[in-house]
Amino acid sequence: MRRLLTRYRFWLLGLAIVVACLFLFMPRGASDPKPTWEAFGRLRKGMTEREVIDILGTPPGNRARGQPQFCVCKTEGEHEAFTKAPVTKEWVNDHALIELAFDANGRLTHKFITANMGDGSTSFFDWLRSVFGGR
């Protein structure tokens, strides 16, 4: 009986180590891009979407883990520029909303950023990664 308990402990410990390694060392993916505000500062008029993606680290889309909430306050000129732009794209993550306007040639014409005031809730496994120093 004692030998059986030792085996179960051994297998449970092994399973716990495997599960911890899977979640601690898995890449976090698109919700953890390059620092949002610093990257936004490097965007310049005339850039192509590919250049923008290289700076922001991901294609447009919503990568916020929690429910995003924004206070979008644009000047009348900014609002008009984004309304009249042939193409607008958004990048959303736990830190901010970045909205970019592109002309008909695919060149950046206007940029806008605002903070994400959402709950930014993280999963249990994200918390484990932060506690144990995973990527």
N, CA, C and O atoms as CSV, one atom per row, in Angstrom:
chain,resi,resn,atom,element,x,y,z
A,1,MET,N,N,0.823,-1.196,0.000
A,1,MET,CA,C,0.000,0.000,0.000
A,1,MET,C,C,0.870,1.263,0.000
A,1,MET,O,O,0.596,2.222,-0.721
A,2,ARG,N,N,1.910,1.239,0.815
A,2,ARG,CA,C,2.829,2.367,0.929
A,2,ARG,C,C,3.494,2.639,-0.424
A,2,ARG,O,O,3.680,3.794,-0.806
A,3,ARG,N,N,3.842,1.596,-1.128
A,3,ARG,CA,C,4.475,1.715,-2.443
A,3,ARG,C,C,3.509,2.360,-3.452
A,3,ARG,O,O,3.921,3.170,-4.283
A,4,LEU,N,N,2.228,1.994,-3.368
A,4,LEU,CA,C,1.209,2.549,-4.253
A,4,LEU,C,C,1.057,4.059,-4.023
A,4,LEU,O,O,0.956,4.820,-4.986
A,5,LEU,N,N,1.040,4.495,-2.770
A,5,LEU,CA,C,0.946,5.929,-2.458
A,5,LEU,C,C,2.170,6.683,-2.982
A,5,LEU,O,O,2.034,7.800,-3.481
A,6,THR,N,N,3.327,6.106,-2.879
A,6,THR,CA,C,4.544,6.741,-3.381
A,6,THR,C,C,4.458,6.912,-4.893
A,6,THR,O,O,4.856,7.951,-5.419
A,7,ARG,N,N,3.945,5.909,-5.597
A,7,ARG,CA,C,3.787,6.010,-7.052
A,7,ARG,C,C,2.828,7.135,-7.429
A,7,ARG,O,O,3.109,7.922,-8.333
A,8,TYR,N,N,1.684,7.206,-6.728
A,8,TYR,CA,C,0.706,8.260,-7.025
A,8,TYR,C,C,1.311,9.645,-6.798
A,8,TYR,O,O,1.105,10.550,-7.607
A,9,ARG,N,N,2.040,9.812,-5.727
A,9,ARG,CA,C,2.685,11.099,-5.462
A,9,ARG,C,C,3.682,11.448,-6.561
A,9,ARG,O,O,3.758,12.592,-7.010
A,10,PHE,N,N,4.433,10.461,-6.979
A,10,PHE,CA,C,5.410,10.673,-8.043
A,10,PHE,C,C,4.714,11.136,-9.321
A,10,PHE,O,O,5.155,12.104,-9.941
A,11,TRP,N,N,3.640,10.467,-9.723
A,11,TRP,CA,C,2.932,10.815,-10.957
A,11,TRP,C,C,2.218,12.160,-10.834
A,11,TRP,O,O,2.185,12.930,-11.793
A,12,LEU,N,N,1.657,12.445,-9.683
A,12,LEU,CA,C,1.009,13.739,-9.477
A,12,LEU,C,C,2.024,14.887,-9.538
A,12,LEU,O,O,1.747,15.932,-10.126
A,13,LEU,N,N,3.176,14.692,-8.939
A,13,LEU,CA,C,4.217,15.703,-8.990
A,13,LEU,C,C,4.681,15.912,-10.432
A,13,LEU,O,O,4.854,17.050,-10.868
A,14,GLY,N,N,4.879,14.835,-11.162
A,14,GLY,CA,C,5.287,14.932,-12.564
A,14,GLY,C,C,4.247,15.658,-13.401
A,14,GLY,O,O,4.591,16.516,-14.215
A,15,LEU,N,N,2.980,15.322,-13.206
A,15,LEU,CA,C,1.901,15.985,-13.934
A,15,LEU,C,C,1.849,17.477,-13.602
A,15,LEU,O,O,1.664,18.303,-14.496
A,16,ALA,N,N,2.008,17.821,-12.340
A,16,ALA,CA,C,1.996,19.234,-11.934
A,16,ALA,C,C,3.138,19.999,-12.587
A,16,ALA,O,O,2.955,21.139,-13.013
A,17,ILE,N,N,4.303,19.390,-12.670
A,17,ILE,CA,C,5.456,20.044,-13.301
A,17,ILE,C,C,5.211,20.257,-14.790
A,17,ILE,O,O,5.522,21.325,-15.319
A,18,VAL,N,N,4.662,19.263,-15.469
A,18,VAL,CA,C,4.379,19.382,-16.900
A,18,VAL,C,C,3.357,20.490,-17.161
A,18,VAL,O,O,3.553,21.319,-18.049
A,19,VAL,N,N,2.271,20.503,-16.389
A,19,VAL,CA,C,1.233,21.531,-16.570
A,19,VAL,C,C,1.809,22.915,-16.294
A,19,VAL,O,O,1.547,23.852,-17.048
A,20,ALA,N,N,2.584,23.055,-15.234
A,20,ALA,CA,C,3.180,24.356,-14.911
A,20,ALA,C,C,4.097,24.820,-16.035
A,20,ALA,O,O,4.073,25.992,-16.409
A,21,CYS,N,N,4.892,23.928,-16.569
A,21,CYS,CA,C,5.802,24.299,-17.665
A,21,CYS,C,C,5.026,24.713,-18.911
A,21,CYS,O,O,5.402,25.669,-19.588
A,22,LEU,N,N,3.955,24.002,-19.212
A,22,LEU,CA,C,3.159,24.341,-20.391
A,22,LEU,C,C,2.618,25.757,-20.299
A,22,LEU,O,O,2.669,26.491,-21.286
A,23,PHE,N,N,2.107,26.159,-19.162
A,23,PHE,CA,C,1.478,27.464,-19.028
A,23,PHE,C,C,2.457,28.575,-18.683
A,23,PHE,O,O,2.246,29.722,-19.077
A,24,LEU,N,N,3.509,28.264,-17.967
A,24,LEU,CA,C,4.467,29.313,-17.612
A,24,LEU,C,C,5.346,29.713,-18.776
A,24,LEU,O,O,5.747,30.873,-18.879
A,25,PHE,N,N,5.650,28.778,-19.650
A,25,PHE,CA,C,6.598,29.075,-20.712
A,25,PHE,C,C,5.972,29.155,-22.093
A,25,PHE,O,O,6.685,29.281,-23.089
A,26,MET,N,N,4.639,29.084,-22.166
A,26,MET,CA,C,3.969,29.294,-23.448
A,26,MET,C,C,4.069,30.772,-23.797
A,26,MET,O,O,3.974,31.620,-22.910
A,27,PRO,N,N,4.257,31.098,-25.074
A,27,PRO,CA,C,4.266,32.516,-25.435
A,27,PRO,C,C,2.915,33.137,-25.125
A,27,PRO,O,O,1.881,32.485,-25.272
A,28,ARG,N,N,2.918,34.383,-24.702
A,28,ARG,CA,C,1.684,35.054,-24.337
A,28,ARG,C,C,0.847,35.417,-25.539
A,28,ARG,O,O,-0.362,35.607,-25.409
A,29,GLY,N,N,1.441,35.516,-26.681
A,29,GLY,CA,C,0.668,35.816,-27.873
A,29,GLY,C,C,0.448,37.293,-28.076
A,29,GLY,O,O,1.200,38.123,-27.564
A,30,ALA,N,N,-0.590,37.621,-28.831
A,30,ALA,CA,C,-0.814,38.971,-29.313
A,30,ALA,C,C,-1.297,39.935,-28.259
A,30,ALA,O,O,-1.288,41.139,-28.514
A,31,SER,N,N,-1.722,39.484,-27.080
A,31,SER,CA,C,-2.211,40.429,-26.106
A,31,SER,C,C,-1.092,41.115,-25.344
A,31,SER,O,O,-1.361,41.948,-24.478
A,32,ASP,N,N,0.118,40.795,-25.636
A,32,ASP,CA,C,1.247,41.410,-24.963
A,32,ASP,C,C,2.203,42.030,-25.988
A,32,ASP,O,O,3.345,41.586,-26.113
A,33,PRO,N,N,1.743,43.060,-26.730
A,33,PRO,CA,C,2.573,43.641,-27.775
A,33,PRO,C,C,3.664,44.527,-27.205
A,33,PRO,O,O,3.770,44.707,-25.992
A,34,LYS,N,N,4.475,45.078,-28.101
A,34,LYS,CA,C,5.481,46.045,-27.693
A,34,LYS,C,C,4.792,47.149,-26.915
A,34,LYS,O,O,3.597,47.375,-27.103
A,35,PRO,N,N,5.515,47.843,-26.045
A,35,PRO,CA,C,4.867,48.898,-25.256
A,35,PRO,C,C,4.064,49.856,-26.135
A,35,PRO,O,O,4.605,50.517,-27.022
A,36,THR,N,N,2.789,49.910,-25.871
A,36,THR,CA,C,1.830,50.605,-26.725
A,36,THR,C,C,2.151,52.076,-26.937
A,36,THR,O,O,2.191,52.540,-28.077
A,37,TRP,N,N,2.377,52.804,-25.876
A,37,TRP,CA,C,2.537,54.260,-25.980
A,37,TRP,C,C,3.850,54.615,-26.649
A,37,TRP,O,O,3.912,55.556,-27.440
A,38,GLU,N,N,4.890,53.878,-26.341
A,38,GLU,CA,C,6.200,54.121,-26.968
A,38,GLU,C,C,6.116,53.829,-28.461
A,38,GLU,O,O,6.642,54.586,-29.278
A,39,ALA,N,N,5.455,52.733,-28.812
A,39,ALA,CA,C,5.316,52.360,-30.221
A,39,ALA,C,C,4.483,53.403,-30.972
A,39,ALA,O,O,4.820,53.771,-32.097
A,40,PHE,N,N,3.406,53.878,-30.358
A,40,PHE,CA,C,2.562,54.899,-30.988
A,40,PHE,C,C,3.382,56.142,-31.313
A,40,PHE,O,O,3.190,56.750,-32.365
A,41,GLY,N,N,4.282,56.520,-30.435
A,41,GLY,CA,C,5.125,57.695,-30.648
A,41,GLY,C,C,6.041,57.568,-31.856
A,41,GLY,O,O,6.488,58.577,-32.402
A,42,ARG,N,N,6.323,56.356,-32.274
A,42,ARG,CA,C,7.216,56.138,-33.431
A,42,ARG,C,C,6.469,56.112,-34.767
A,42,ARG,O,O,7.102,56.074,-35.822
A,43,LEU,N,N,5.145,56.132,-34.737
A,43,LEU,CA,C,4.377,56.135,-35.987
A,43,LEU,C,C,4.472,57.504,-36.645
A,43,LEU,O,O,4.343,58.530,-35.977
A,44,ARG,N,N,4.697,57.519,-37.955
A,44,ARG,CA,C,4.847,58.769,-38.709
A,44,ARG,C,C,3.949,58.766,-39.934
A,44,ARG,O,O,3.686,57.725,-40.535
A,45,LYS,N,N,3.482,59.967,-40.290
A,45,LYS,CA,C,2.668,60.111,-41.500
A,45,LYS,C,C,3.442,59.584,-42.698
A,45,LYS,O,O,4.657,59.758,-42.793
A,46,GLY,N,N,2.727,58.942,-43.608
A,46,GLY,CA,C,3.340,58.409,-44.816
A,46,GLY,C,C,3.765,56.957,-44.711
A,46,GLY,O,O,4.133,56.346,-45.715
A,47,MET,N,N,3.719,56.383,-43.488
A,47,MET,CA,C,4.089,54.973,-43.329
A,47,MET,C,C,3.042,54.076,-43.980
A,47,MET,O,O,1.868,54.434,-44.067
A,48,THR,N,N,3.482,52.906,-44.436
A,48,THR,CA,C,2.552,51.906,-44.957
A,48,THR,C,C,1.995,51.091,-43.787
A,48,THR,O,O,2.525,51.138,-42.677
A,49,GLU,N,N,0.932,50.351,-44.049
A,49,GLU,CA,C,0.370,49.504,-42.994
A,49,GLU,C,C,1.396,48.471,-42.532
A,49,GLU,O,O,1.458,48.157,-41.343
A,50,ARG,N,N,2.191,47.946,-43.439
A,50,ARG,CA,C,3.220,46.962,-43.066
A,50,ARG,C,C,4.232,47.570,-42.093
A,50,ARG,O,O,4.640,46.916,-41.134
A,51,GLU,N,N,4.635,48.809,-42.335
A,51,GLU,CA,C,5.563,49.493,-41.424
A,51,GLU,C,C,4.911,49.715,-40.057
A,51,GLU,O,O,5.562,49.581,-39.021
A,52,VAL,N,N,3.629,50.052,-40.067
A,52,VAL,CA,C,2.895,50.245,-38.814
A,52,VAL,C,C,2.835,48.930,-38.036
A,52,VAL,O,O,3.069,48.911,-36.828
A,53,ILE,N,N,2.525,47.842,-38.721
A,53,ILE,CA,C,2.449,46.534,-38.065
A,53,ILE,C,C,3.803,46.145,-37.480
A,53,ILE,O,O,3.866,45.575,-36.391
A,54,ASP,N,N,4.878,46.448,-38.191
A,54,ASP,CA,C,6.216,46.153,-37.668
A,54,ASP,C,C,6.477,46.901,-36.361
A,54,ASP,O,O,7.115,46.365,-35.454
A,55,ILE,N,N,5.993,48.120,-36.266
A,55,ILE,CA,C,6.202,48.912,-35.044
A,55,ILE,C,C,5.280,48.448,-33.919
A,55,ILE,O,O,5.726,48.277,-32.785
A,56,LEU,N,N,4.000,48.243,-34.225
A,56,LEU,CA,C,3.035,47.873,-33.190
A,56,LEU,C,C,3.119,46.395,-32.806
A,56,LEU,O,O,2.649,46.006,-31.737
A,57,GLY,N,N,3.710,45.580,-33.662
A,57,GLY,CA,C,3.941,44.180,-33.332
A,57,GLY,C,C,2.820,43.226,-33.698
A,57,GLY,O,O,2.997,42.011,-33.606
A,58,THR,N,N,1.670,43.744,-34.112
A,58,THR,CA,C,0.538,42.889,-34.476
A,58,THR,C,C,-0.299,43.569,-35.552
A,58,THR,O,O,-0.252,44.791,-35.696
A,59,PRO,N,N,-1.066,42.783,-36.311
A,59,PRO,CA,C,-2.018,43.398,-37.244
A,59,PRO,C,C,-3.171,44.019,-36.458
A,59,PRO,O,O,-3.294,43.784,-35.256
A,60,PRO,N,N,-4.018,44.810,-37.125
A,60,PRO,CA,C,-5.138,45.423,-36.416
A,60,PRO,C,C,-6.051,44.372,-35.798
A,60,PRO,O,O,-6.133,43.243,-36.282
A,61,GLY,N,N,-6.729,44.754,-34.733
A,61,GLY,CA,C,-7.667,43.842,-34.086
A,61,GLY,C,C,-7.761,44.107,-32.604
A,61,GLY,O,O,-7.045,44.948,-32.061
A,62,ASN,N,N,-8.658,43.375,-31.950
A,62,ASN,CA,C,-8.882,43.513,-30.518
A,62,ASN,C,C,-8.160,42.393,-29.792
A,62,ASN,O,O,-8.493,41.220,-29.964
A,63,ARG,N,N,-7.187,42.744,-28.993
A,63,ARG,CA,C,-6.423,41.762,-28.227
A,63,ARG,C,C,-6.522,42.002,-26.721
A,63,ARG,O,O,-5.692,41.509,-25.958
A,64,ALA,N,N,-7.517,42.746,-26.301
A,64,ALA,CA,C,-7.712,43.004,-24.875
A,64,ALA,C,C,-8.229,41.738,-24.206
A,64,ALA,O,O,-9.113,41.065,-24.737
A,65,ARG,N,N,-7.683,41.418,-23.053
A,65,ARG,CA,C,-8.125,40.226,-22.329
A,65,ARG,C,C,-9.438,40.479,-21.605
A,65,ARG,O,O,-10.277,39.584,-21.503
A,66,GLY,N,N,-9.617,41.686,-21.106
A,66,GLY,CA,C,-10.862,42.037,-20.430
A,66,GLY,C,C,-11.769,42.815,-21.371
A,66,GLY,O,O,-11.512,42.908,-22.571
A,67,GLN,N,N,-12.833,43.372,-20.807
A,67,GLN,CA,C,-13.757,44.196,-21.588
A,67,GLN,C,C,-13.168,45.596,-21.719
A,67,GLN,O,O,-13.032,46.295,-20.715
A,68,PRO,N,N,-12.810,46.029,-22.946
A,68,PRO,CA,C,-12.212,47.360,-23.087
A,68,PRO,C,C,-13.249,48.466,-22.892
A,68,PRO,O,O,-14.421,48.300,-23.231
A,69,GLN,N,N,-12.804,49.589,-22.345
A,69,GLN,CA,C,-13.636,50.779,-22.173
A,69,GLN,C,C,-12.784,51.988,-22.521
A,69,GLN,O,O,-11.670,52.145,-22.023
A,70,PHE,N,N,-13.328,52.841,-23.386
A,70,PHE,CA,C,-12.562,53.992,-23.844
A,70,PHE,C,C,-13.357,55.276,-23.693
A,70,PHE,O,O,-14.582,55.284,-23.807
A,71,CYS,N,N,-12.645,56.349,-23.437
A,71,CYS,CA,C,-13.206,57.688,-23.514
A,71,CYS,C,C,-12.551,58.316,-24.738
A,71,CYS,O,O,-11.400,58.749,-24.675
A,72,VAL,N,N,-13.272,58.367,-25.842
A,72,VAL,CA,C,-12.716,58.852,-27.102
A,72,VAL,C,C,-13.096,60.326,-27.260
A,72,VAL,O,O,-14.258,60.657,-27.497
A,73,CYS,N,N,-12.116,61.189,-27.127
A,73,CYS,CA,C,-12.324,62.632,-27.253
A,73,CYS,C,C,-11.438,63.150,-28.376
A,73,CYS,O,O,-10.228,63.306,-28.208
A,74,LYS,N,N,-12.053,63.414,-29.516
A,74,LYS,CA,C,-11.316,63.923,-30.671
A,74,LYS,C,C,-11.739,65.358,-30.937
A,74,LYS,O,O,-12.874,65.750,-30.663
A,75,THR,N,N,-10.813,66.129,-31.472
A,75,THR,CA,C,-11.175,67.472,-31.913
A,75,THR,C,C,-12.063,67.338,-33.145
A,75,THR,O,O,-12.169,66.263,-33.735
A,76,GLU,N,N,-12.688,68.425,-33.516
A,76,GLU,CA,C,-13.544,68.399,-34.702
A,76,GLU,C,C,-12.723,68.045,-35.939
A,76,GLU,O,O,-13.189,67.303,-36.804
A,77,GLY,N,N,-11.501,68.573,-36.025
A,77,GLY,CA,C,-10.625,68.267,-37.159
A,77,GLY,C,C,-10.225,66.806,-37.207
A,77,GLY,O,O,-10.198,66.201,-38.279
A,78,GLU,N,N,-9.909,66.227,-36.039
A,78,GLU,CA,C,-9.561,64.806,-35.988
A,78,GLU,C,C,-10.757,63.940,-36.392
A,78,GLU,O,O,-10.622,62.995,-37.168
A,79,HIS,N,N,-11.915,64.278,-35.856
A,79,HIS,CA,C,-13.118,63.515,-36.187
A,79,HIS,C,C,-13.383,63.556,-37.697
A,79,HIS,O,O,-13.686,62.531,-38.307
A,80,GLU,N,N,-13.269,64.721,-38.281
A,80,GLU,CA,C,-13.504,64.872,-39.722
A,80,GLU,C,C,-12.474,64.077,-40.528
A,80,GLU,O,O,-12.819,63.419,-41.509
A,81,ALA,N,N,-11.210,64.145,-40.107
A,81,ALA,CA,C,-10.151,63.422,-40.824
A,81,ALA,C,C,-10.403,61.914,-40.816
A,81,ALA,O,O,-10.233,61.251,-41.839
A,82,PHE,N,N,-10.809,61.368,-39.663
A,82,PHE,CA,C,-11.069,59.931,-39.583
A,82,PHE,C,C,-12.344,59.552,-40.327
A,82,PHE,O,O,-12.430,58.463,-40.895
A,83,THR,N,N,-13.331,60.438,-40.328
A,83,THR,CA,C,-14.583,60.164,-41.030
A,83,THR,C,C,-14.376,60.143,-42.539
A,83,THR,O,O,-14.974,59.324,-43.237
A,84,LYS,N,N,-13.539,61.032,-43.041
A,84,LYS,CA,C,-13.323,61.140,-44.483
A,84,LYS,C,C,-12.243,60.200,-45.012
A,84,LYS,O,O,-12.115,60.035,-46.225
A,85,ALA,N,N,-11.470,59.588,-44.131
A,85,ALA,CA,C,-10.382,58.702,-44.574
A,85,ALA,C,C,-10.946,57.477,-45.281
A,85,ALA,O,O,-11.928,56.896,-44.819
A,86,PRO,N,N,-10.332,57.072,-46.407
A,86,PRO,CA,C,-10.807,55.874,-47.109
A,86,PRO,C,C,-10.709,54.602,-46.261
A,86,PRO,O,O,-11.548,53.708,-46.372
A,87,VAL,N,N,-9.674,54.531,-45.411
A,87,VAL,CA,C,-9.466,53.327,-44.604
A,87,VAL,C,C,-9.073,53.740,-43.190
A,87,VAL,O,O,-8.170,54.556,-43.004
A,88,THR,N,N,-9.760,53.172,-42.185
A,88,THR,CA,C,-9.343,53.336,-40.790
A,88,THR,C,C,-9.192,51.949,-40.178
A,88,THR,O,O,-9.953,51.034,-40.491
A,89,LYS,N,N,-8.216,51.808,-39.314
A,89,LYS,CA,C,-7.975,50.518,-38.658
A,89,LYS,C,C,-7.699,50.777,-37.192
A,89,LYS,O,O,-7.198,51.836,-36.812
A,90,GLU,N,N,-8.039,49.774,-36.361
A,90,GLU,CA,C,-7.880,49.906,-34.913
A,90,GLU,C,C,-7.054,48.768,-34.338
A,90,GLU,O,O,-7.155,47.615,-34.759
A,91,TRP,N,N,-6.235,49.131,-33.362
A,91,TRP,CA,C,-5.485,48.176,-32.553
A,91,TRP,C,C,-5.969,48.373,-31.126
A,91,TRP,O,O,-5.895,49.484,-30.600
A,92,VAL,N,N,-6.463,47.313,-30.489
A,92,VAL,CA,C,-6.959,47.391,-29.115
A,92,VAL,C,C,-6.219,46.357,-28.283
A,92,VAL,O,O,-6.106,45.197,-28.678
A,93,ASN,N,N,-5.713,46.782,-27.124
A,93,ASN,CA,C,-5.133,45.833,-26.178
A,93,ASN,C,C,-5.490,46.278,-24.765
A,93,ASN,O,O,-6.325,47.166,-24.589
A,94,ASP,N,N,-4.878,45.680,-23.771
A,94,ASP,CA,C,-5.207,46.003,-22.379
A,94,ASP,C,C,-4.794,47.415,-21.992
A,94,ASP,O,O,-5.231,47.919,-20.958
A,95,HIS,N,N,-3.969,48.057,-22.794
A,95,HIS,CA,C,-3.456,49.382,-22.440
A,95,HIS,C,C,-4.127,50.515,-23.194
A,95,HIS,O,O,-4.314,51.594,-22.631
A,96,ALA,N,N,-4.493,50.304,-24.449
A,96,ALA,CA,C,-4.961,51.434,-25.254
A,96,ALA,C,C,-5.737,51.002,-26.484
A,96,ALA,O,O,-5.760,49.833,-26.868
A,97,LEU,N,N,-6.371,52.001,-27.083
A,97,LEU,CA,C,-6.966,51.910,-28.412
A,97,LEU,C,C,-6.133,52.807,-29.304
A,97,LEU,O,O,-5.946,53.987,-29.007
A,98,ILE,N,N,-5.635,52.253,-30.394
A,98,ILE,CA,C,-4.934,53.046,-31.398
A,98,ILE,C,C,-5.779,53.000,-32.654
A,98,ILE,O,O,-6.087,51.924,-33.168
A,99,GLU,N,N,-6.154,54.169,-33.147
A,99,GLU,CA,C,-6.923,54.268,-34.385
A,99,GLU,C,C,-6.063,54.998,-35.399
A,99,GLU,O,O,-5.513,56.063,-35.117
A,100,LEU,N,N,-5.955,54.408,-36.589
A,100,LEU,CA,C,-5.127,54.988,-37.642
A,100,LEU,C,C,-5.955,55.161,-38.910
A,100,LEU,O,O,-6.793,54.325,-39.246
A,101,ALA,N,N,-5.697,56.275,-39.610
A,101,ALA,CA,C,-6.365,56.542,-40.890
A,101,ALA,C,C,-5.327,56.442,-41.998
A,101,ALA,O,O,-4.212,56.948,-41.874
A,102,PHE,N,N,-5.713,55.783,-43.080
A,102,PHE,CA,C,-4.836,55.608,-44.233
A,102,PHE,C,C,-5.504,56.223,-45.458
A,102,PHE,O,O,-6.729,56.211,-45.579
A,103,ASP,N,N,-4.686,56.762,-46.366
A,103,ASP,CA,C,-5.230,57.324,-47.609
A,103,ASP,C,C,-5.465,56.206,-48.626
A,103,ASP,O,O,-5.256,55.030,-48.326
A,104,ALA,N,N,-5.894,56.579,-49.815
A,104,ALA,CA,C,-6.205,55.603,-50.862
A,104,ALA,C,C,-4.975,54.815,-51.306
A,104,ALA,O,O,-5.106,53.720,-51.853
A,105,ASN,N,N,-3.782,55.363,-51.075
A,105,ASN,CA,C,-2.542,54.679,-51.437
A,105,ASN,C,C,-2.011,53.799,-50.304
A,105,ASN,O,O,-0.941,53.202,-50.423
A,106,GLY,N,N,-2.766,53.723,-49.208
A,106,GLY,CA,C,-2.340,52.884,-48.087
A,106,GLY,C,C,-1.293,53.529,-47.201
A,106,GLY,O,O,-0.556,52.828,-46.507
A,107,ARG,N,N,-1.213,54.852,-47.212
A,107,ARG,CA,C,-0.236,55.581,-46.388
A,107,ARG,C,C,-0.930,56.202,-45.175
A,107,ARG,O,O,-2.047,56.708,-45.281
A,108,LEU,N,N,-0.257,56.158,-44.022
A,108,LEU,CA,C,-0.794,56.704,-42.786
A,108,LEU,C,C,-0.968,58.216,-42.897
A,108,LEU,O,O,-0.034,58.932,-43.260
A,109,THR,N,N,-2.179,58.699,-42.581
A,109,THR,CA,C,-2.438,60.138,-42.637
A,109,THR,C,C,-2.733,60.729,-41.262
A,109,THR,O,O,-2.356,61.870,-40.996
A,110,HIS,N,N,-3.402,59.978,-40.380
A,110,HIS,CA,C,-3.739,60.470,-39.048
A,110,HIS,C,C,-3.624,59.335,-38.044
A,110,HIS,O,O,-3.830,58.168,-38.377
A,111,LYS,N,N,-3.292,59.696,-36.809
A,111,LYS,CA,C,-3.194,58.697,-35.755
A,111,LYS,C,C,-3.852,59.231,-34.480
A,111,LYS,O,O,-3.870,60.437,-34.231
A,112,PHE,N,N,-4.389,58.313,-33.686
A,112,PHE,CA,C,-5.094,58.670,-32.463
A,112,PHE,C,C,-4.888,57.545,-31.456
A,112,PHE,O,O,-4.889,56.369,-31.819
A,113,ILE,N,N,-4.712,57.917,-30.183
A,113,ILE,CA,C,-4.578,56.917,-29.125
A,113,ILE,C,C,-5.339,57.388,-27.900
A,113,ILE,O,O,-5.397,58.584,-27.616
A,114,THR,N,N,-5.925,56.438,-27.171
A,114,THR,CA,C,-6.570,56.717,-25.891
A,114,THR,C,C,-6.402,55.504,-24.987
A,114,THR,O,O,-6.292,54.372,-25.459
A,115,ALA,N,N,-6.384,55.752,-23.690
A,115,ALA,CA,C,-6.153,54.678,-22.724
A,115,ALA,C,C,-7.343,53.739,-22.624
A,115,ALA,O,O,-8.491,54.159,-22.768
A,116,ASN,N,N,-7.064,52.470,-22.377
A,116,ASN,CA,C,-8.093,51.479,-22.102
A,116,ASN,C,C,-8.383,51.541,-20.610
A,116,ASN,O,O,-7.516,51.248,-19.786
A,117,MET,N,N,-9.593,51.920,-20.275
A,117,MET,CA,C,-9.994,52.030,-18.877
A,117,MET,C,C,-10.732,50.773,-18.407
A,117,MET,O,O,-11.305,50.754,-17.317
A,118,GLY,N,N,-10.713,49.722,-19.240
A,118,GLY,CA,C,-11.427,48.487,-18.921
A,118,GLY,C,C,-10.837,47.768,-17.735
A,118,GLY,O,O,-9.834,48.199,-17.165
A,119,ASP,N,N,-11.468,46.662,-17.365
A,119,ASP,CA,C,-11.038,45.929,-16.171
A,119,ASP,C,C,-9.701,45.227,-16.360
A,119,ASP,O,O,-9.013,44.935,-15.382
A,120,GLY,N,N,-9.321,44.951,-17.618
A,120,GLY,CA,C,-8.023,44.323,-17.878
A,120,GLY,C,C,-7.828,43.024,-17.135
A,120,GLY,O,O,-6.699,42.632,-16.840
A,121,SER,N,N,-8.931,42.348,-16.829
A,121,SER,CA,C,-8.834,41.116,-16.055
A,121,SER,C,C,-7.949,40.112,-16.779
A,121,SER,O,O,-7.978,40.001,-18.005
A,122,THR,N,N,-7.175,39.397,-16.008
A,122,THR,CA,C,-6.275,38.393,-16.565
A,122,THR,C,C,-6.712,37.013,-16.118
A,122,THR,O,O,-7.410,36.857,-15.116
A,123,SER,N,N,-6.297,36.034,-16.866
A,123,SER,CA,C,-6.647,34.660,-16.521
A,123,SER,C,C,-5.758,34.169,-15.373
A,123,SER,O,O,-4.745,34.786,-15.044
A,124,PHE,N,N,-6.154,33.070,-14.788
A,124,PHE,CA,C,-5.376,32.447,-13.731
A,124,PHE,C,C,-3.965,32.122,-14.215
A,124,PHE,O,O,-2.994,32.286,-13.476
A,125,PHE,N,N,-3.861,31.659,-15.466
A,125,PHE,CA,C,-2.555,31.269,-15.990
A,125,PHE,C,C,-1.671,32.487,-16.264
A,125,PHE,O,O,-0.451,32.397,-16.128
A,126,ASP,N,N,-2.266,33.636,-16.651
A,126,ASP,CA,C,-1.476,34.861,-16.785
A,126,ASP,C,C,-0.940,35.292,-15.428
A,126,ASP,O,O,0.195,35.754,-15.318
A,127,TRP,N,N,-1.765,35.139,-14.392
A,127,TRP,CA,C,-1.324,35.462,-13.047
A,127,TRP,C,C,-0.164,34.553,-12.634
A,127,TRP,O,O,0.827,35.022,-12.074
A,128,LEU,N,N,-0.290,33.250,-12.914
A,128,LEU,CA,C,0.797,32.322,-12.592
A,128,LEU,C,C,2.092,32.717,-13.298
A,128,LEU,O,O,3.168,32.689,-12.700
A,129,ARG,N,N,1.976,33.088,-14.581
A,129,ARG,CA,C,3.168,33.513,-15.328
A,129,ARG,C,C,3.832,34.712,-14.664
A,129,ARG,O,O,5.056,34.764,-14.546
A,130,SER,N,N,3.022,35.676,-14.230
A,130,SER,CA,C,3.589,36.879,-13.632
A,130,SER,C,C,4.259,36.554,-12.288
A,130,SER,O,O,5.300,37.127,-11.965
A,131,VAL,N,N,3.672,35.643,-11.507
A,131,VAL,CA,C,4.230,35.277,-10.225
A,131,VAL,C,C,5.551,34.522,-10.391
A,131,VAL,O,O,6.513,34.785,-9.669
A,132,PHE,N,N,5.597,33.593,-11.331
A,132,PHE,CA,C,6.775,32.760,-11.491
A,132,PHE,C,C,7.724,33.218,-12.578
A,132,PHE,O,O,8.691,32.524,-12.892
A,133,GLY,N,N,7.460,34.378,-13.155
A,133,GLY,CA,C,8.412,34.955,-14.100
A,133,GLY,C,C,8.413,34.342,-15.480
A,133,GLY,O,O,9.427,34.415,-16.175
A,134,GLY,N,N,7.321,33.741,-15.903
A,134,GLY,CA,C,7.259,33.187,-17.258
A,134,GLY,C,C,7.215,34.301,-18.285
A,134,GLY,O,O,6.975,35.456,-17.932
A,135,ARG,N,N,7.447,33.974,-19.567
A,135,ARG,CA,C,7.450,34.981,-20.632
A,135,ARG,C,C,6.107,35.618,-20.804
A,135,ARG,O,O,5.940,36.487,-21.660
